[in-house]
Amino acid sequence: MGSSADDATIPLRAQEHFVQSPSFTGADLHGRPDPKTPPVDFIAAMRQLASSVTIITTGTAEDRRGLTATAVCSVSAEPPTLLICVNRTSESHGAIERVRHFCVNIVAADHDDLAAHFAGRTGVHGVDRFDRGEWISLVTGAPVLADALAALDCRVVSSVVCTTHTIFVGSVVGTHIGRTQQGLIYRQGNFLALS
Ligand SMILES: Cc1cc2nc3c(=O)[nH]c(=O)nc-3n(C[C@H](O)[C@H](O)[C@H](O)COP(=O)(O)O)c2cc1C
């Protein structure tokens, strides 16, 4: 559904419910169905895309949740806005939907074990993941990794369900600039340090 002048009278939280996934017809202009590239080819291609590693956190106290994520993108600087893509099956997804905030922690090269931990590779789930690392908070209360390279504290302003994931758009309400250190990159299934 598109926006109209009347939308200005609808509170922001209510407007979010009008955001729908675009209707992908999967066809060209003549109605001929598009082929789908095999997922195995898609995955092989995407493994070539080097990405900065982040830990996205949400919630407070015993309701804290977090996951390692590379699907993070700047949207605009004025106003400061970014987006994240979160799998709908992840624990963090339900938590973000409930509390409507999240923090993007951009991690350093020596956070590789922590990134593996928040990717579920140590078998630890839920709030227990926060047993590692030093966690503080900024504006929303979402966990901020004290020694991250940088952290962006966000309030959710809109969300779009897209296949297995939800794209959450966050308004950045607080920024933490941490250490100057090598960054952590993920490419071809490996964590790599980058100056
Ligand atoms: C380098 C890397 C990047 C990832 N990026 C994302 C991402 O952008 N979005 C996402 O939903 N999951 C991503 N994952 C997977 C989650 O970190 C993983 O499924 C995690 O265990 C989900 O949390 P849960 O166990 O609480 O469900 C990534 C994993 C790795 C190792």
The ligand as an ORCA input file, in Angstrom:
! r2SCAN-3c Opt
* xyz 0 1
  C      29.555    -14.214      9.143
  C      28.093    -14.485      9.421
  C      27.149    -13.570      8.996
  C      25.782    -13.788      9.248
  N      24.870    -12.840      8.838
  C      23.563    -13.011      9.161
  C      22.630    -11.995      8.830
  O      22.966    -10.961      8.257
  N      21.331    -12.202      9.178
  C      20.915    -13.335      9.828
  O      19.720    -13.460     10.111
  N      21.784    -14.313     10.157
  C      23.098    -14.173      9.859
  N      24.009    -15.130     10.209
  C      23.540    -16.338     10.914
  C      23.291    -16.104     12.408
  O      24.389    -15.480     13.048
  C      23.019    -17.455     13.111
  O      22.018    -18.169     12.433
  C      22.642    -17.265     14.563
  O      22.839    -18.495     15.246
  C      21.183    -16.875     14.720
  O      20.872    -16.711     16.096
  P      19.927    -17.737     16.902
  O      20.793    -18.943     17.152
  O      19.582    -16.994     18.137
  O      18.767    -18.067     16.058
  C      25.372    -14.957      9.954
  C      26.343    -15.886     10.374
  C      27.693    -15.659     10.108
  C      28.728    -16.653     10.585
*
